[in-house]
C-alpha cells in the first residue's frame, strides 16, 4: 500500500470511528447497518466488478450465516465466537455449492442460476419450520454482553469492517485477483493461456461467499433476530443495488452505496410511506446520469480535473 | 528431417452434415515453420482450432511431442507448450499491457493461485515480459491500456502474449489480418526474427506473406490436404493456382 492510500484509509476509519460522538443512538444503529451491508455489497462486487458476474444469490448466502448464528446461540447454546465461526463456515459451504453449479455460466444465465439457488435457500428457510421457525423466524440474544451498548458494538463492527475491507482489497489486487479480471475481459484467451477458468471462478465465488458470510454473522449480532426476509431475493437485490449505486468494481463504493440507500430509506420513510417509489426514481436517475456509480463518477471527475 | 513435433492422423471435424475438415494427415518436424493456406472455406481455421483444442476432432488422432492430445482441453495443451494467437484480436482490453503479459506468464505458474499476495512482477518475470515485448516491437508500451492502443499494436501484443510463455510450438491464426501494408511487413519481420527453436504453424490468407515466412506449406481445399510442398514449388503449382483463382477458361 502506498503512503498516500494508507493515510486516506486512516483518515476515513478515524472519521467513521468518531461518528458516535455526534450521532444519536438510533443513528449509530443505522451506521452499523451501513457497515454490515457495505461488506455484503463489497462481496458481490468481487464477482460483479472483477470477474464480470453479477450474483443474485448473495442475500441467501448472507442470510444462511445469519440463520446459523442465531440458531447456534439461541437453540444450540454455542458461545458467540463459535456461533460466529459456524455461521461464516455455513455461508462458505453454501457459496461452494452455488459456485460448483454457477461457474460454467456467465451473463444472464449466471444471474438466473444464482437467483434460483437463492430462492431454494429461501424456500428451505420458510418451510423447515422445526429448525427455522418458518415465517416467524428465530429470536435470540446473539450479541455478547460486552457489546450490548450501541456504540461499543459499532466500534467492534467498524474494526471488523476495516480488517475485512483490507483483506478484500488485497484479494482483488493479488495475482489471483488479476486472473478474475482476465476472465472478465476474455475467457477464451484465459483458457488458451493455460487457466482452468471454472476453477478460478469457483475459488472467487467461495471467497466472495466467505465475506458475505461475515456480513451475515455480524447482522445476526446486530439484529438478534432472523426470518425468511433475510434470505429473500429482495436482500440479494438490495446488495446488488448498493454495489451499483456506489460503483461496480470500485470496492469501497459498496459502503457509499450502502450509506446512500440506507439513508434514503430512513429519511424518505419519515415523510412518505411510498419511500420505495422514491428509491426507484433515485435508481433511474443514477443509471441515466452516473451509470458508473457515485464513486465511479467522482473518480471520473477527479481524473478530468488532473488532466 | 528431425523428429516430428506435431502429427495429425486422419483428423476430421464435422459440424452436423458439414465435414469442415475431412481426413487430414500431416506431420510437422520440430523447429519447422509451416504455413497452412487455402481459399475461403477450405477448413484452415477449423483444423487450426482442432490443433489448439478449441474444437475437438470428430475422429482421428492428434499427437504433440509424442503424446496424444486429441481430447485435451486448451488449458492442458497450453501447459504442454502449445501457444496460440487469435485471428480476431483476443486480449484483455481493460487491463494494461503489462497485466496482459503477467496473465500470459502466470498461466503456467502456481503463482496464479496467490490469493493475497503482492501484485508486482518478481525478478524472474520482469525480464521475460520485457524480452517478449521487445521481440514484438512494443517494448515501450508496457503501461498502456490495451483498448487505447492502435489495432496494429494490439496485433503485436497478441504475438507477445503467445511468446512470453516460451512455447515449444506457436500457432498463429492470420497474424496480419486487417493490417495496413506497413504493419504487415512489421508483423512479418517479427515472425521472421523469432527463435529458430520454436516450431511455428501459421494460417494466412495472404499467400505472398505466408510464403515469404515459412519452410514448408500445406495447401488445403474443401477440408482435405491438396498439396504439401516448399514455398517455391507452391508458387508454381498449377493445382494451387486453380483453387485460388479458378480454372483458366482459355489457354
Interface residues (C-beta under 8 A of the other chain):
Chain A: X167 X170 X171 X173 X174 X175 X176 X177 X178 X179 X181 X182 X184 X185 X186 X188 X189 X190 X191 X192 X193 X194 X195 X196 X197 X200 X203 X207
Chain B: X52 X53 X54 X73 X74 X75 X78 X79 X83 X84 X86 X90 X91 X92 X93 X94 X95 X99 X102 X103 X104 X106 X107 X108 X111 X112 X113 X114 X115 X116 X117 X118 X119 X161 X165
